[in-house]
Structures are given as C-alpha cells and as structure tokens.
Amino acid sequence: MKNMKKIAALGMTAILGASLLAGCGGSSSEGGDSAKGDSKGKTELTFGIWDENQRPAMEAMAEAYEKANEDVSISIQLTPYKGGEYWTKLEAAAGGGTAPDVFWLNVLHLDAYVEGGILDDMTEVIGASDINDSFAETLVNNYVRDGKNYAVPKDFDTNALWYNKDLFDQAGVAYPTDDMTYDDLVALCTELKDKLPEGVYPFACPVDFQTWYYQTVYANGGWILNEDATETGYGEAATQEGIQCWIDMINAELSPSATTLAETGSDAMFEGEQIAMTLAGSYMVPEYASNETIKDKIDCVEVPTFNGVEDNCINGLGYAVYEGSKNKEAAEAFAIWLGSEEAQKIQGETGVVISAREDAQQYFAKANEQYNLAAYTNHSAEAYPLPVCNKAAELYDMEATWLTKAYTGEMSLADACAGLKEEADALLAK
C-alpha cells in the first residue's frame, strides 16, 4: 500500500473531531461487529462507521440490502471518531490489507487517502447509476479528484441560527427571521444585551471555521486555499474582514470571550441557556431535540446573509470502497445502493442527518417538524465547500492557534494572519 507512512503521519488532529463531525451526530461509542446471521455460502462484506446514533439506520439499510440480495452478508464495524481512533484503525487495517470493504469517508481525509491508494476508483460504477442526476453537483464533486470519483455522497451538513424563545420573550424582543443580514444580527444582539438575565449573552463567537468565519470569508469574496493548494489567502483584506466581524462582536460584549468559549463551548452554553442565540451545524439537531432543558424553547432560522450574499458552508460524508477489498465488485454494488432512493429514505427518516440525495432531503425536516429545519436546506445548493488538501488537518490546527491570538486580543488580526500565512504557505510548500 503506497504512501501509508504519509497517511499515518498526518495525525488527524483533535480539531477535526471537535468541529467537523459532519453528519455524524457527535456521539460515538465503542462497538464491535454487528452480526448478520449465518453467512455460509454468502459474499461477506464489512461496513465501517463511527457513530452510535446512526448504527440503527445503518443496520436497517444493511438488512434491507441483504433481503434484496440473499447472497450477501453485511457486518457493521463501529469505531469511535473521537481522538482520531476511527482513522487510526482504518489506516492500520488498510496497511495490513484488512480495511472494511465499504466505509464512511469525509472530504477532509479524501486527498490523503487518494494519495495513499486506499480508495477504489468508483467513476465507472457511479457513472452507470443515477447518482450524478440525483445529487447536487457540489456533493458529487466533493469526492472527485483528477476526474476520478472516490465515494458516493452519504449526507451533508450546513448551518443555521438557533435561538431560545424563552429568553427572547423575557427580554421582550422579536425573534430572528430567515431574511436577516449580519448587520441585523448585530442590531438584534445589541437590543438583547441589556435585557437578558445577568451572565447571559446574546450570541457566541467561538474560533470555529466551519460554522462561523469561513462562511463570512467566502461571502465577502475572501479565500482560504487556492485551487492547486499552493498558497493561502489569509493576507487578503476580504478574508480578514470576514473574520474580524466575529471578533468585533466579542469586543462589543455581545458574545462571551474566546477563552470562555474554548473552555465551555457554544453548544454547551446554548443548552445551558447562557446564550440566547448560536450558529449550529445540522448534526447538532438530535442533541438539541433531546435536551430536556431547551428542546421545547428553541427554533432556528437561516444563517444571516453577509454583504447581501448567502453565507453557508457545506460538508458531509461519503461511502467509499476499499481498493484492497477481496469482494470489490460486491462492495461497489452495495455502495451504489447506499446512494439509492430506498437507502437514503431509510437514513433520512431517522432524522439524525440530512440525506445527500435530493429526493430524500425532505425526511430530515419531517423527523423534527417542531423546528424550522428547512433553514438548513433552503440554500444548500449555494453553500461553500470547505477548503481541503492532503495537509488539511495541519492547516486547520494552524488557523486555530494563530486566530485564537486575535480573538483573545493577544495580537491584531492583521498580525495573526501574517504569521499564519507565512507558516501555512511553508507547510503547503513541503
């Protein structure tokens, strides 16, 4: 297996686990294989996943496939995402020729795994299916490199603005709406500031790229990574303006400090009713909906526009096939079926993630009809994909380190971005 040392050396960092669970909920418990009965005389496929919350859906999908394909037996292998355990185990298994036949893959690991020779080229089988006609082009292209397609889109996540209706009612302030701008958000926070209970903030601005500053950077015409991943755009004025807008809200005391948010987290503060509003990825819906403290007090609207531009980031998972699979043809057939209308409907009806297939996206909202979950899908076709390359994990780590200095006031954003650009560009040049 070529370049396995390079893959292992990436050391996919904790920031990916904290911020980029992309359609995986956020809970992943240790689990072994899920037995599928007597597989005597059958083609046995293994299916690698990382989220306990999604295990029931994956089991239901596997069972439906087995029922229609009696010569196939599928066993689910669940390995926790937390701490990079899923990727560590996958890389070790691939190096030993025993990786799951089909497994979950996110965009952030795609480039390294393509280079490592782990992924089967699925271009031909995807081309022969209805996938290119049934999924948004952006989601399909997430897994395309040099004209080759390496995964079937599984799900996607975008972001929405959540708010606590009780806190707004106590303050006597009107709820946020789907048509707000960033300036409207600041005005709303300013109106709330002196009307909330002591210790409660209007909003939260953590150092978070996927849900906060990448959205405004892109909407402002800024950029993070050029097309051939040789240079970063941190030095651009448009990029810095898209980051500074959140620092300004902290400085105006409309948000807890970056230090407080790093210690507690915006989601925990929202669930603890310490902030009235927050941005959150669609993967947080199951957690919010099951929280007894807030579940009946909250709702969401679309992310406010920035400079008149829709600003949302999109990320997600795909179903990949192991290049070294001893049952590659059967694995490809199963992966293609996982993108089918039947399979994506089963997944969508659980309400845990937004199914990537366009005719199945409706089920996510229907599973939690008490919330305005259309906020996540109304403009998903216009959302920005995350910047990715084979050094993505290290790049995001550098961002967090340098930008935290600007968020905490240790240095100006301009100085932090200058240092970040120098270090990041040197990384890309290696």
C-alpha positions in Angstrom: 0.0 0.0 0.0 1.8 3.1 -1.2 2.4 6.2 0.9 0.9 4.6 4.1 3.6 6.3 6.2 2.5 9.6 4.8 -1.1 9.0 5.7 -0.3 7.8 9.2 2.0 10.8 9.8 -0.9 13.2 9.2 -2.1 12.5 12.7 -5.6 13.8 12.1 -5.9 16.2 15.0 -8.5 16.8 17.7 -9.9 19.9 16.0 -11.3 17.6 13.3 -13.1 15.6 16.0 -14.4 18.7 17.7 -15.5 20.8 14.8 -16.0 18.5 11.8 -18.2 15.7 12.8 -20.1 16.4 9.7 -23.2 14.4 9.7 -22.1 12.0 12.4 -24.1 13.5 15.3 -21.4 13.8 17.9 -21.7 10.6 19.9 -19.7 7.6 19.0 -19.4 4.6 21.4 -17.2 1.7 21.2 -18.8 -1.2 19.3 -17.8 -4.4 17.6 -19.3 -6.1 14.6 -23.0 -6.3 14.2 -23.7 -9.9 13.4 -25.9 -10.6 10.4 -26.7 -14.2 10.9 -25.4 -17.3 9.1 -23.3 -16.1 6.2 -22.5 -19.6 4.9 -22.1 -19.6 1.2 -22.6 -15.8 1.0 -20.3 -13.0 0.0 -19.4 -11.3 3.3 -18.9 -7.5 3.3 -17.7 -5.4 6.2 -19.1 -1.9 6.6 -17.1 0.7 8.7 -18.9 3.5 10.5 -18.2 5.7 13.6 -21.5 7.0 15.0 -23.6 5.0 17.5 -26.5 7.3 16.9 -26.5 6.2 13.3 -26.0 2.5 13.9 -29.8 1.7 13.8 -30.1 3.4 10.4 -27.1 1.6 9.0 -28.3 -1.7 10.3 -31.7 -1.1 8.8 -30.1 -0.3 5.5 -27.9 -3.3 5.6 -30.8 -5.6 6.4 -32.8 -4.1 3.5 -29.9 -4.8 1.1 -29.5 -8.3 2.4 -33.2 -9.0 1.9 -33.0 -8.0 -1.7 -29.6 -9.7 -2.2 -29.7 -13.0 -0.3 -26.2 -14.0 -1.4 -24.7 -11.1 0.5 -24.0 -10.8 4.2 -23.0 -7.5 5.8 -21.4 -6.9 9.2 -21.1 -3.4 10.6 -17.8 -2.4 12.3 -18.2 0.7 14.5 -15.1 2.5 15.7 -15.3 5.8 17.6 -14.4 9.0 15.8 -13.2 10.8 19.0 -9.5 11.2 19.2 -8.9 10.1 15.7 -9.5 6.4 16.7 -11.6 5.7 13.6 -8.9 6.9 11.2 -6.0 5.3 13.1 -7.7 1.9 13.0 -8.7 2.4 9.3 -5.2 3.3 8.3 -3.7 0.4 10.2 -6.2 -2.0 8.7 -5.6 -0.7 5.2 -1.8 -1.1 5.7 -2.5 -4.8 6.7 -4.9 -5.4 3.8 -8.0 -5.8 6.1 -9.8 -2.5 5.9 -13.7 -2.6 5.7 -15.0 -3.3 2.2 -17.2 -0.2 2.4 -16.6 2.7 4.9 -17.5 6.2 5.8 -15.2 8.9 4.5 -15.3 12.6 5.0 -14.0 15.2 2.5 -11.2 16.2 4.8 -9.4 12.9 4.5 -10.1 12.3 0.8 -6.9 13.7 -0.6 -4.6 11.8 1.8 -6.4 8.6 1.2 -6.3 9.0 -2.6 -2.6 9.5 -2.3 -2.3 6.5 0.0 -4.0 4.2 -2.5 -6.7 3.2 -0.1 -9.7 4.2 -2.2 -11.3 2.4 -5.1 -11.9 4.4 -8.2 -15.7 4.3 -8.5 -16.1 6.5 -11.6 -17.4 3.8 -13.8 -20.0 2.4 -11.4 -21.2 5.8 -10.3 -21.5 6.9 -14.0 -23.7 3.8 -14.6 -26.0 4.7 -11.7 -28.5 7.6 -11.2 -26.2 9.3 -8.7 -25.0 12.1 -11.0 -28.6 13.0 -11.7 -29.9 12.7 -8.1 -27.4 14.5 -6.0 -26.2 18.2 -6.1 -23.1 18.6 -8.3 -21.2 20.1 -5.4 -21.7 17.0 -3.2 -20.7 14.6 -6.0 -17.7 16.7 -6.8 -16.6 16.7 -3.2 -15.2 13.2 -3.9 -13.8 13.8 -7.3 -10.0 14.2 -7.8 -8.4 14.4 -11.3 -11.6 13.3 -12.9 -12.0 10.2 -10.7 -14.8 9.7 -8.3 -13.9 8.0 -5.0 -17.2 7.9 -3.0 -21.0 8.0 -3.1 -22.4 11.0 -1.2 -24.0 9.9 2.1 -25.2 13.0 3.8 -24.4 16.7 4.2 -24.5 19.3 6.9 -25.0 23.1 6.7 -25.6 25.7 9.4 -28.5 27.6 10.9 -29.0 30.2 13.5 -30.7 28.8 16.7 -32.4 30.9 19.3 -34.0 30.4 22.7 -37.6 31.7 22.5 -38.0 32.0 26.3 -35.0 34.3 26.6 -36.4 36.5 23.8 -39.8 36.5 25.4 -38.3 37.5 28.8 -36.4 40.3 27.0 -39.5 41.4 25.0 -37.5 41.2 21.8 -38.8 39.9 18.5 -37.4 36.5 17.3 -34.8 36.4 14.5 -36.1 35.7 11.0 -34.9 33.9 7.8 -34.2 37.1 6.0 -31.8 38.7 8.4 -28.4 40.2 7.4 -25.2 40.2 9.5 -26.0 43.8 10.5 -29.5 42.8 11.6 -27.9 40.1 13.8 -25.6 42.7 15.4 -28.5 45.0 15.9 -30.6 42.2 17.5 -27.7 41.3 19.8 -27.3 44.9 20.8 -31.0 45.1 21.6 -30.9 42.0 23.7 -27.7 42.8 25.5 -29.1 44.8 28.5 -32.4 42.9 28.6 -31.1 39.4 29.3 -30.6 37.9 32.7 -27.2 38.6 34.3 -24.5 36.4 32.9 -26.5 35.6 29.7 -25.0 36.8 26.4 -27.0 37.4 23.2 -24.7 35.3 21.0 -21.5 33.3 20.8 -18.4 33.8 18.5 -16.0 30.9 19.0 -12.9 30.3 16.9 -14.8 28.0 14.6 -14.1 27.9 10.9 -16.9 25.6 9.5 -19.8 27.3 11.3 -18.6 30.8 11.7 -15.8 32.6 9.9 -15.4 30.6 6.6 -19.0 31.5 5.8 -18.4 35.2 6.1 -14.9 35.0 4.5 -16.4 33.4 1.3 -19.4 35.7 1.2 -17.1 38.6 1.5 -15.1 37.5 -1.5 -12.2 36.2 0.5 -10.5 32.8 0.2 -8.5 30.3 2.3 -6.8 28.0 -0.2 -6.0 28.5 -3.9 -7.1 25.9 -6.4 -3.9 23.9 -6.5 -3.3 24.1 -2.7 0.0 26.0 -3.0 -1.0 29.3 -1.3 -3.4 30.6 1.4 -5.4 33.7 1.3 -5.1 34.8 5.0 -3.3 38.0 3.9 -6.2 39.2 1.8 -8.3 42.2 3.2 -11.5 40.4 2.2 -10.5 37.3 4.1 -9.6 39.3 7.2 -12.9 41.3 7.1 -14.8 38.0 7.1 -13.0 37.0 10.3 -12.9 40.4 12.0 -16.7 40.7 12.1 -16.9 38.0 14.7 -14.1 39.5 16.8 -15.9 42.8 16.8 -18.9 41.1 18.4 -16.7 39.7 21.2 -15.2 43.2 21.7 -18.7 44.7 21.9 -19.5 42.1 24.7 -22.3 40.6 22.6 -20.5 37.2 23.0 -18.6 35.5 25.8 -14.8 35.7 25.4 -12.9 33.3 23.2 -11.3 31.9 26.3 -14.7 31.2 27.9 -16.0 29.6 24.7 -12.9 27.4 24.4 -13.4 26.1 27.9 -17.2 25.6 27.7 -18.2 25.5 24.1 -21.0 27.4 22.3 -23.3 24.3 22.2 -23.0 23.7 25.9 -23.6 27.3 26.6 -26.7 27.3 24.4 -28.0 24.2 26.0 -27.3 25.7 29.4 -29.3 28.9 28.4 -26.2 31.0 28.9 -26.5 32.4 25.3 -29.7 33.4 23.5 -28.5 32.5 20.0 -25.8 30.4 18.3 -24.9 29.1 15.0 -25.0 25.3 14.8 -24.5 22.6 12.2 -27.4 20.3 11.3 -25.6 17.4 13.1 -26.5 19.2 16.4 -30.3 18.8 15.8 -30.6 15.4 17.5 -28.7 16.7 20.6 -30.7 19.9 20.9 -34.0 18.0 20.3 -33.3 15.6 23.1 -32.1 18.2 25.6 -34.9 18.4 28.3 -33.9 21.9 29.3 -34.2 23.6 25.9 -35.9 21.3 23.4 -39.4 23.0 23.7 -37.9 26.5 23.9 -35.9 26.7 20.7 -36.1 27.1 17.0 -33.9 28.1 14.1 -33.7 30.3 11.1 -31.3 30.6 8.1 -27.8 32.0 8.7 -27.9 35.8 8.2 -26.5 37.0 4.8 -23.2 38.9 4.7 -22.8 41.8 2.3 -26.0 40.6 0.6 -24.6 37.2 -0.1 -25.9 33.8 1.2 -23.1 32.5 3.5 -23.2 28.9 4.5 -20.6 26.1 4.4 -21.4 22.6 3.4 -19.7 19.4 4.5 -20.6 15.8 4.6 -19.7 12.1 4.4 -19.5 9.6 1.6 -19.4 5.9 1.2 -16.1 4.7 -0.1 -14.9 1.3 -1.2 -11.5 -0.2 -0.1 -9.1 -0.6 -3.0 -7.8 -3.8 -1.5 -11.2 -5.4 -1.0 -11.4 -9.1 -1.9 -15.0 -8.6 -2.9 -14.7 -5.3 -4.7 -17.5 -5.8 -7.2 -20.0 -6.7 -4.4 -18.7 -3.8 -2.3 -19.2 -1.4 -5.2 -22.7 -2.6 -5.7 -23.5 -2.1 -2.0 -22.0 1.4 -2.0 -24.0 2.4 -5.1 -27.2 1.1 -3.4 -26.4 3.1 -0.3 -27.0 6.2 -2.5 -30.3 4.9 -3.8 -33.7 6.4 -3.1 -34.6 3.4 -0.9 -31.5 3.6 1.2 -31.4 7.4 1.5 -35.0 7.4 2.6 -34.3 4.9 5.4 -31.4 7.1 6.6 -33.4 10.3 6.3 -36.4 9.1 8.3 -34.2 8.7 11.4 -33.7 12.5 11.5 -30.1 12.2 12.5 -28.6 13.6 9.3 -29.7 15.2 6.1 -29.5 12.6 3.3 -27.4 13.8 0.4 -29.8 12.6 -2.3 -32.1 15.4 -3.3 -35.4 13.4 -3.2 -34.6 12.3 0.4 -33.6 15.6 2.0 -37.2 16.2 3.0 -37.1 13.5 5.6 -34.7 15.3 7.9 -37.2 18.2 8.5 -40.2 15.8 8.8 -38.5 13.9 11.5 -38.3 17.0 13.7 -41.3 19.1 12.5 -41.3 21.2 15.6 -38.3 23.1 14.2 -37.8 25.2 11.1 -35.2 22.8 9.7 -35.7 24.0 6.1 -33.3 26.6 7.3 -30.6 24.0 6.6 -31.7 23.1 3.1 -33.2 26.2 1.6 -30.0 27.4 0.1 -27.8 24.3 0.4 -27.1 24.4 -3.4 -25.4 27.8 -2.9 -23.3 26.7 0.1 -19.5 26.8 0.0 -17.5 23.5 0.2 -14.7 23.5 2.8 -11.1 24.1 1.5 -9.4 20.7 1.6 -6.0 19.3 0.7 -3.7 16.5 1.9 -2.5 18.8 4.7 -6.0 20.0 5.8 -5.7 18.8 9.4 -2.4 20.6 10.0 -3.8 23.7 8.2 -6.9 23.9 10.4 -4.7 23.4 13.5 -2.5 26.4 12.5 -5.6 28.5 11.9 -6.9 27.8 15.4 -3.6 28.6 17.0 -3.0 31.9 15.2 -6.6 33.2 15.1 -7.1 32.5 18.8 -4.4 35.1 19.4 -6.5 37.6 17.5 -9.8 36.6 19.1 -8.3 37.0 22.6 -6.6 40.3 21.8 -3.1 39.0 22.2 -2.3 40.5 18.8 -4.2 42.2 15.9 -5.9 40.1 13.3 -3.6 41.5 10.6 -0.5 40.4 12.6 -2.1 37.0 13.4 -2.9 36.4 9.7 0.5 37.5 8.6 2.1 34.9 10.9 -0.5 32.3 9.9 0.1 32.8 6.2 3.8 32.5 6.5 3.6 29.3 8.4 0.7 27.8 6.3 2.3 28.6 3.0 5.6 27.0 4.1 3.6 23.9 5.1 2.0 23.7 1.7 5.4 24.1 0.0 6.8 21.0 1.7 
